[in-house]
Amino acid sequence: MADYTTIQFTQDDGLAHVELNRPDVRNALSTDMIREITDVFTAASSEDSIRIILLSGSGESFCAGADLQSMKDAGTQSFEENKADAELLEAMYTAVNNCDKPVVGKIHGHAFGGGFGLCTVCDIVVADAATIFSLSEVLLGIIPSVIGPFTVDKIGMSHFRALGISGERFDGAHAEKIGLVHFSVAEEDLNQTVDAVIKQLKKAGPKAMAGFKSYCRSMELEDAAALIAELRASEEGQEGISAFLEKRKPNWK
């Protein structure tokens, strides 16, 4: 992996940890951070030694959204330059969303705007119940257009419309209710719950998880019968079935 300045990357025993690391600005998404997140998830997607990716934020917050100074500066750029910046942001969400590895989000503090968007592209999200969430763009005179498709996929159009048009703030309990997060827990239980999620993911076949994520993205285009036939006959599929029948752990564990 490359050397990063706005994120921290560590890897141990199949688990890669990507930690947003601009705590002085609550991990606001600068252009450099957007590029680095895109790079690390693109690289990790094809790295066989990585089984699972944990995404978190250092300091008091997960991610307070876009870097407002960068956004203000973007207003002085040409339309084409401004559009190119927005395309960088879209590429970041796509890289996380399309990553072959399961992505677990560990959320605390604040998840506003772009940070809210990162929650939508994680496969499993565990949040401190006291976390404050907001689709805050309208409060700044803009709209959450880049994260819109990812958000609708996650929480549906009804909640996207209600939250996106109001910019209201809400807690982890409501985030769990609408499906933005999967586990809303007390702060003291956050690490334990994340560990339990990771332990469960390690039971699954790596290629099967990658295949499942791909299937979820293109379900309507897939030949489901052909896909399951292919996977049943695959090396990993045969190993998993044999291990179950023989009452032993599969070789990926």
Secondary structure, 3 states (H helix, E strand, C coil): CCCCCCEEEEEECCEEEEEECCHHHCCCECHHHHHHHHHHHHHHHCCCCCCEEEEEECCCCCECCECHHHHHHHCCCCHHHHHHHHHHHHHHHHHHHCCCCCEEEEECCEEECHHHHHHHCCCEEEEECCCEEECCHHHHCCCCCCCHHHHHHHHHHHHHHHHHHHCCEECHHHHHHCCCCCEEECHHHHHHHHHHHHHHHCCCCHHHHHHHHHHHHCHHHCCHHHHHHHHHHCHHHHHHHHHHHCCCCCCCC
